[in-house]
Amino acid sequence: MAIRRRFRPQPRRENKNPHNINESITAPEVRLVGDNVEVGVYPTPQALVKANELELDLVEISPKAIPPVCKIIDYKKFLYEQKKRDKAMKAKATKVIVKEIRFGPQTDDHDYEFKKRHAEKFLKDGAKLKAYVFFKGRSIVYKDQGEILLLRLAQELEELGKVEQMPKLEGKRMTMFLAPKASKK
């Protein structure tokens, strides 16, 4: 009887450095840039000697360039600065909030006014608004009423937001998008 061995895949070894540094640079010559260095094209061993003299790392910044662009810098400090920049960029990125309001094709005036007040609040808070009319069963025959309802909403919210997408029928829904107008600070 033969013993069956299970196949165990080896864990993938990730390159812990996203950049090639020092001896891991394989190009025969590199373009050297940076502080305390004369900009130019150098053979890789000579660039490594210059980096060692300054007690810094030779880091490949742009590997796809011909010849690759390298910089003599403190690599740990470079990674720290890069993480700090990325974190600042992420903090500055705005997150778009989309609020939805649903109508029926024959929504009466009281319900319409109630939902319009909610839409005003959403637009004042800076959120985008997705207003849609949902057609159940045979109510699809009233699609013109649904479009009139959405256009009326757009007209009444004109001073708070602008129409990003006019009413458009998609399956059993007629959808319209409103974006808030830029508030003057």
ChimeraX commands (.cxc) that place a marker at each C-alpha (Angstrom):
marker #1 position 0.00,0.00,0.00 radius 0.5
marker #1 position 1.40,3.34,-1.04 radius 0.5
marker #1 position 1.43,6.28,1.33 radius 0.5
marker #1 position -0.32,9.30,-0.11 radius 0.5
marker #1 position 1.28,12.62,0.58 radius 0.5
marker #1 position -0.72,15.77,0.46 radius 0.5
marker #1 position 0.48,18.64,-1.63 radius 0.5
marker #1 position 1.18,21.65,0.57 radius 0.5
marker #1 position 1.72,24.85,-1.34 radius 0.5
marker #1 position 4.63,26.92,-0.12 radius 0.5
marker #1 position 3.72,30.36,1.19 radius 0.5
marker #1 position 4.52,33.09,-1.29 radius 0.5
marker #1 position 7.50,35.15,-0.31 radius 0.5
marker #1 position 6.68,38.77,-0.79 radius 0.5
marker #1 position 9.46,41.21,-1.57 radius 0.5
marker #1 position 9.37,43.29,1.58 radius 0.5
marker #1 position 10.82,46.33,-0.20 radius 0.5
marker #1 position 8.69,47.89,-2.94 radius 0.5
marker #1 position 11.88,49.42,-4.41 radius 0.5
marker #1 position 15.17,47.85,-5.43 radius 0.5
marker #1 position 17.88,49.09,-3.09 radius 0.5
marker #1 position 21.68,48.82,-3.05 radius 0.5
marker #1 position 22.85,45.37,-4.32 radius 0.5
marker #1 position 19.39,44.35,-5.58 radius 0.5
marker #1 position 19.68,46.85,-8.47 radius 0.5
marker #1 position 20.49,44.75,-11.55 radius 0.5
marker #1 position 20.90,47.43,-14.25 radius 0.5
marker #1 position 24.48,47.87,-15.52 radius 0.5
marker #1 position 24.22,51.68,-15.27 radius 0.5
marker #1 position 21.88,54.11,-13.55 radius 0.5
marker #1 position 20.95,57.78,-13.73 radius 0.5
marker #1 position 21.85,59.27,-10.35 radius 0.5
marker #1 position 19.82,62.14,-8.86 radius 0.5
marker #1 position 19.49,63.60,-5.39 radius 0.5
marker #1 position 21.12,65.89,-2.87 radius 0.5
marker #1 position 24.94,65.94,-2.42 radius 0.5
marker #1 position 25.36,64.14,-5.77 radius 0.5
marker #1 position 26.32,65.32,-9.23 radius 0.5
marker #1 position 23.43,64.36,-11.52 radius 0.5
marker #1 position 24.47,62.02,-14.34 radius 0.5
marker #1 position 24.69,58.45,-15.63 radius 0.5
marker #1 position 27.02,56.20,-13.61 radius 0.5
marker #1 position 27.88,52.49,-13.67 radius 0.5
marker #1 position 25.95,50.76,-10.87 radius 0.5
marker #1 position 29.07,49.75,-8.85 radius 0.5
marker #1 position 30.34,53.36,-8.90 radius 0.5
marker #1 position 26.90,54.63,-7.75 radius 0.5
marker #1 position 26.96,52.07,-4.90 radius 0.5
marker #1 position 30.41,53.31,-3.83 radius 0.5
marker #1 position 29.10,56.92,-3.77 radius 0.5
marker #1 position 26.12,55.81,-1.64 radius 0.5
marker #1 position 28.43,53.96,0.79 radius 0.5
marker #1 position 30.70,57.02,1.09 radius 0.5
marker #1 position 27.69,59.11,2.18 radius 0.5
marker #1 position 26.49,56.23,4.43 radius 0.5
marker #1 position 23.12,56.22,2.64 radius 0.5
marker #1 position 21.18,53.80,0.41 radius 0.5
marker #1 position 21.01,53.69,-3.39 radius 0.5
marker #1 position 17.27,53.43,-4.15 radius 0.5
marker #1 position 15.81,52.72,-7.58 radius 0.5
marker #1 position 13.06,55.34,-7.93 radius 0.5
marker #1 position 12.01,54.80,-11.55 radius 0.5
marker #1 position 12.93,51.26,-12.71 radius 0.5
marker #1 position 11.22,51.52,-16.13 radius 0.5
marker #1 position 13.32,54.50,-17.30 radius 0.5
marker #1 position 16.34,53.88,-19.50 radius 0.5
marker #1 position 18.73,53.92,-17.67 radius 0.5
marker #1 position 16.82,53.43,-14.37 radius 0.5
marker #1 position 16.69,56.51,-12.11 radius 0.5
marker #1 position 18.27,56.05,-8.69 radius 0.5
marker #1 position 18.54,58.34,-5.71 radius 0.5
marker #1 position 20.98,58.34,-2.82 radius 0.5
marker #1 position 18.83,58.69,0.31 radius 0.5
marker #1 position 18.16,57.15,3.73 radius 0.5
marker #1 position 15.69,54.41,2.69 radius 0.5
marker #1 position 13.90,54.09,6.06 radius 0.5
marker #1 position 13.35,57.86,6.16 radius 0.5
marker #1 position 12.15,57.77,2.53 radius 0.5
marker #1 position 9.54,55.08,3.34 radius 0.5
marker #1 position 8.40,57.01,6.42 radius 0.5
marker #1 position 7.93,60.22,4.39 radius 0.5
marker #1 position 6.07,58.29,1.68 radius 0.5
marker #1 position 3.68,56.73,4.21 radius 0.5
marker #1 position 3.09,60.15,5.73 radius 0.5
marker #1 position 2.28,61.63,2.29 radius 0.5
marker #1 position -0.09,58.76,1.47 radius 0.5
marker #1 position -1.89,59.18,4.79 radius 0.5
marker #1 position -2.28,62.93,4.20 radius 0.5
marker #1 position -3.65,62.32,0.68 radius 0.5
marker #1 position -6.13,59.76,2.02 radius 0.5
marker #1 position -7.32,62.20,4.67 radius 0.5
marker #1 position -7.89,64.91,2.04 radius 0.5
marker #1 position -9.89,62.59,-0.24 radius 0.5
marker #1 position -13.58,63.40,-0.04 radius 0.5
marker #1 position -16.09,60.64,0.40 radius 0.5
marker #1 position -19.25,61.04,-1.65 radius 0.5
marker #1 position -22.45,60.15,0.16 radius 0.5
marker #1 position -25.47,59.24,-1.96 radius 0.5
marker #1 position -28.91,59.44,-0.32 radius 0.5
marker #1 position -31.95,57.87,-1.96 radius 0.5
marker #1 position -35.55,59.02,-2.04 radius 0.5
marker #1 position -38.22,56.73,-3.45 radius 0.5
marker #1 position -41.50,57.84,-4.96 radius 0.5
marker #1 position -44.44,55.99,-6.45 radius 0.5
marker #1 position -45.86,57.17,-9.79 radius 0.5
marker #1 position -48.97,58.54,-8.04 radius 0.5
marker #1 position -47.41,60.02,-4.88 radius 0.5
marker #1 position -49.83,62.54,-3.35 radius 0.5
marker #1 position -48.88,66.13,-2.43 radius 0.5
marker #1 position -48.38,65.59,1.32 radius 0.5
marker #1 position -45.98,62.67,0.82 radius 0.5
marker #1 position -44.20,64.57,-1.95 radius 0.5
marker #1 position -43.66,67.63,0.31 radius 0.5
marker #1 position -42.44,65.40,3.15 radius 0.5
marker #1 position -39.88,63.69,0.89 radius 0.5
marker #1 position -38.89,67.02,-0.69 radius 0.5
marker #1 position -37.99,68.38,2.79 radius 0.5
marker #1 position -35.75,65.35,3.32 radius 0.5
marker #1 position -34.14,65.93,-0.08 radius 0.5
marker #1 position -33.46,69.58,0.86 radius 0.5
marker #1 position -31.78,68.47,4.08 radius 0.5
marker #1 position -29.61,65.92,2.23 radius 0.5
marker #1 position -28.48,68.50,-0.33 radius 0.5
marker #1 position -27.74,71.08,2.41 radius 0.5
marker #1 position -25.59,68.49,4.18 radius 0.5
marker #1 position -23.55,68.04,0.97 radius 0.5
marker #1 position -24.78,64.58,-0.04 radius 0.5
marker #1 position -25.75,63.61,-3.57 radius 0.5
marker #1 position -29.39,62.72,-4.06 radius 0.5
marker #1 position -30.76,59.79,-6.03 radius 0.5
marker #1 position -34.48,60.29,-6.50 radius 0.5
marker #1 position -36.36,57.48,-8.18 radius 0.5
marker #1 position -39.89,56.46,-9.02 radius 0.5
marker #1 position -40.53,52.75,-8.60 radius 0.5
marker #1 position -43.19,51.23,-10.85 radius 0.5
marker #1 position -44.94,48.15,-9.40 radius 0.5
marker #1 position -46.78,45.75,-11.66 radius 0.5
marker #1 position -48.87,47.54,-14.26 radius 0.5
marker #1 position -48.13,51.03,-12.92 radius 0.5
marker #1 position -45.41,51.21,-15.61 radius 0.5
marker #1 position -48.11,52.73,-17.85 radius 0.5
marker #1 position -47.76,55.91,-15.73 radius 0.5
marker #1 position -44.11,56.50,-16.60 radius 0.5
marker #1 position -44.92,60.01,-17.88 radius 0.5
marker #1 position -46.35,60.86,-14.43 radius 0.5
marker #1 position -43.15,59.57,-12.82 radius 0.5
marker #1 position -41.03,61.74,-15.09 radius 0.5
marker #1 position -43.18,64.82,-14.35 radius 0.5
marker #1 position -42.78,64.13,-10.61 radius 0.5
marker #1 position -38.97,63.93,-10.85 radius 0.5
marker #1 position -38.73,67.05,-13.02 radius 0.5
marker #1 position -40.94,68.92,-10.55 radius 0.5
marker #1 position -38.60,67.88,-7.73 radius 0.5
marker #1 position -35.57,69.05,-9.74 radius 0.5
marker #1 position -37.21,72.40,-10.43 radius 0.5
marker #1 position -38.15,72.97,-6.77 radius 0.5
marker #1 position -34.65,72.04,-5.56 radius 0.5
marker #1 position -32.95,74.16,-8.22 radius 0.5
marker #1 position -31.38,76.62,-5.74 radius 0.5
marker #1 position -29.89,73.79,-3.60 radius 0.5
marker #1 position -28.68,71.35,-6.22 radius 0.5
marker #1 position -28.13,70.82,-9.91 radius 0.5
marker #1 position -29.32,67.87,-11.97 radius 0.5
marker #1 position -26.48,65.49,-12.71 radius 0.5
marker #1 position -28.58,63.00,-14.66 radius 0.5
marker #1 position -32.00,63.68,-16.10 radius 0.5
marker #1 position -34.80,61.16,-15.35 radius 0.5
marker #1 position -33.97,57.89,-17.08 radius 0.5
marker #1 position -36.00,54.68,-17.09 radius 0.5
marker #1 position -34.01,51.58,-16.10 radius 0.5
marker #1 position -36.22,48.51,-15.84 radius 0.5
marker #1 position -38.99,49.33,-13.34 radius 0.5
marker #1 position -37.22,52.41,-11.98 radius 0.5
marker #1 position -36.99,55.95,-13.31 radius 0.5
marker #1 position -33.89,57.49,-11.75 radius 0.5
marker #1 position -32.58,61.06,-11.49 radius 0.5
marker #1 position -29.40,62.28,-9.74 radius 0.5
marker #1 position -28.97,65.67,-8.07 radius 0.5
marker #1 position -25.63,67.04,-6.83 radius 0.5
marker #1 position -25.40,69.79,-4.21 radius 0.5
marker #1 position -24.35,73.21,-5.45 radius 0.5
marker #1 position -21.02,74.42,-4.08 radius 0.5
marker #1 position -21.66,76.28,-0.86 radius 0.5
marker #1 position -19.97,79.66,-0.48 radius 0.5
marker #1 position -17.83,79.69,2.66 radius 0.5
marker link #1:1,2 radius 0.2
marker link #1:2,3 radius 0.2
marker link #1:3,4 radius 0.2
marker link #1:4,5 radius 0.2
marker link #1:5,6 radius 0.2
marker link #1:6,7 radius 0.2
marker link #1:7,8 radius 0.2
marker link #1:8,9 radius 0.2
marker link #1:9,10 radius 0.2
marker link #1:10,11 radius 0.2
marker link #1:11,12 radius 0.2
marker link #1:12,13 radius 0.2
marker link #1:13,14 radius 0.2
marker link #1:14,15 radius 0.2
marker link #1:15,16 radius 0.2
marker link #1:16,17 radius 0.2
marker link #1:17,18 radius 0.2
marker link #1:18,19 radius 0.2
marker link #1:19,20 radius 0.2
marker link #1:20,21 radius 0.2
marker link #1:21,22 radius 0.2
marker link #1:22,23 radius 0.2
marker link #1:23,24 radius 0.2
marker link #1:24,25 radius 0.2
marker link #1:25,26 radius 0.2
marker link #1:26,27 radius 0.2
marker link #1:27,28 radius 0.2
marker link #1:28,29 radius 0.2
marker link #1:29,30 radius 0.2
marker link #1:30,31 radius 0.2
marker link #1:31,32 radius 0.2
marker link #1:32,33 radius 0.2
marker link #1:33,34 radius 0.2
marker link #1:34,35 radius 0.2
marker link #1:35,36 radius 0.2
marker link #1:36,37 radius 0.2
marker link #1:37,38 radius 0.2
marker link #1:38,39 radius 0.2
marker link #1:39,40 radius 0.2
marker link #1:40,41 radius 0.2
marker link #1:41,42 radius 0.2
marker link #1:42,43 radius 0.2
marker link #1:43,44 radius 0.2
marker link #1:44,45 radius 0.2
marker link #1:45,46 radius 0.2
marker link #1:46,47 radius 0.2
marker link #1:47,48 radius 0.2
marker link #1:48,49 radius 0.2
marker link #1:49,50 radius 0.2
marker link #1:50,51 radius 0.2
marker link #1:51,52 radius 0.2
marker link #1:52,53 radius 0.2
marker link #1:53,54 radius 0.2
marker link #1:54,55 radius 0.2
marker link #1:55,56 radius 0.2
marker link #1:56,57 radius 0.2
marker link #1:57,58 radius 0.2
marker link #1:58,59 radius 0.2
marker link #1:59,60 radius 0.2
marker link #1:60,61 radius 0.2
marker link #1:61,62 radius 0.2
marker link #1:62,63 radius 0.2
marker link #1:63,64 radius 0.2
marker link #1:64,65 radius 0.2
marker link #1:65,66 radius 0.2
marker link #1:66,67 radius 0.2
marker link #1:67,68 radius 0.2
marker link #1:68,69 radius 0.2
marker link #1:69,70 radius 0.2
marker link #1:70,71 radius 0.2
marker link #1:71,72 radius 0.2
marker link #1:72,73 radius 0.2
marker link #1:73,74 radius 0.2
marker link #1:74,75 radius 0.2
marker link #1:75,76 radius 0.2
marker link #1:76,77 radius 0.2
marker link #1:77,78 radius 0.2
marker link #1:78,79 radius 0.2
marker link #1:79,80 radius 0.2
marker link #1:80,81 radius 0.2
marker link #1:81,82 radius 0.2
marker link #1:82,83 radius 0.2
marker link #1:83,84 radius 0.2
marker link #1:84,85 radius 0.2
marker link #1:85,86 radius 0.2
marker link #1:86,87 radius 0.2
marker link #1:87,88 radius 0.2
marker link #1:88,89 radius 0.2
marker link #1:89,90 radius 0.2
marker link #1:90,91 radius 0.2
marker link #1:91,92 radius 0.2
marker link #1:92,93 radius 0.2
marker link #1:93,94 radius 0.2
marker link #1:94,95 radius 0.2
marker link #1:95,96 radius 0.2
marker link #1:96,97 radius 0.2
marker link #1:97,98 radius 0.2
marker link #1:98,99 radius 0.2
marker link #1:99,100 radius 0.2
marker link #1:100,101 radius 0.2
marker link #1:101,102 radius 0.2
marker link #1:102,103 radius 0.2
marker link #1:103,104 radius 0.2
marker link #1:104,105 radius 0.2
marker link #1:105,106 radius 0.2
marker link #1:106,107 radius 0.2
marker link #1:107,108 radius 0.2
marker link #1:108,109 radius 0.2
marker link #1:109,110 radius 0.2
marker link #1:110,111 radius 0.2
marker link #1:111,112 radius 0.2
marker link #1:112,113 radius 0.2
marker link #1:113,114 radius 0.2
marker link #1:114,115 radius 0.2
marker link #1:115,116 radius 0.2
marker link #1:116,117 radius 0.2
marker link #1:117,118 radius 0.2
marker link #1:118,119 radius 0.2
marker link #1:119,120 radius 0.2
marker link #1:120,121 radius 0.2
marker link #1:121,122 radius 0.2
marker link #1:122,123 radius 0.2
marker link #1:123,124 radius 0.2
marker link #1:124,125 radius 0.2
marker link #1:125,126 radius 0.2
marker link #1:126,127 radius 0.2
marker link #1:127,128 radius 0.2
marker link #1:128,129 radius 0.2
marker link #1:129,130 radius 0.2
marker link #1:130,131 radius 0.2
marker link #1:131,132 radius 0.2
marker link #1:132,133 radius 0.2
marker link #1:133,134 radius 0.2
marker link #1:134,135 radius 0.2
marker link #1:135,136 radius 0.2
marker link #1:136,137 radius 0.2
marker link #1:137,138 radius 0.2
marker link #1:138,139 radius 0.2
marker link #1:139,140 radius 0.2
marker link #1:140,141 radius 0.2
marker link #1:141,142 radius 0.2
marker link #1:142,143 radius 0.2
marker link #1:143,144 radius 0.2
marker link #1:144,145 radius 0.2
marker link #1:145,146 radius 0.2
marker link #1:146,147 radius 0.2
marker link #1:147,148 radius 0.2
marker link #1:148,149 radius 0.2
marker link #1:149,150 radius 0.2
marker link #1:150,151 radius 0.2
marker link #1:151,152 radius 0.2
marker link #1:152,153 radius 0.2
marker link #1:153,154 radius 0.2
marker link #1:154,155 radius 0.2
marker link #1:155,156 radius 0.2
marker link #1:156,157 radius 0.2
marker link #1:157,158 radius 0.2
marker link #1:158,159 radius 0.2
marker link #1:159,160 radius 0.2
marker link #1:160,161 radius 0.2
marker link #1:161,162 radius 0.2
marker link #1:162,163 radius 0.2
marker link #1:163,164 radius 0.2
marker link #1:164,165 radius 0.2
marker link #1:165,166 radius 0.2
marker link #1:166,167 radius 0.2
marker link #1:167,168 radius 0.2
marker link #1:168,169 radius 0.2
marker link #1:169,170 radius 0.2
marker link #1:170,171 radius 0.2
marker link #1:171,172 radius 0.2
marker link #1:172,173 radius 0.2
marker link #1:173,174 radius 0.2
marker link #1:174,175 radius 0.2
marker link #1:175,176 radius 0.2
marker link #1:176,177 radius 0.2
marker link #1:177,178 radius 0.2
marker link #1:178,179 radius 0.2
marker link #1:179,180 radius 0.2
marker link #1:180,181 radius 0.2
marker link #1:181,182 radius 0.2
marker link #1:182,183 radius 0.2
marker link #1:183,184 radius 0.2
marker link #1:184,185 radius 0.2
view
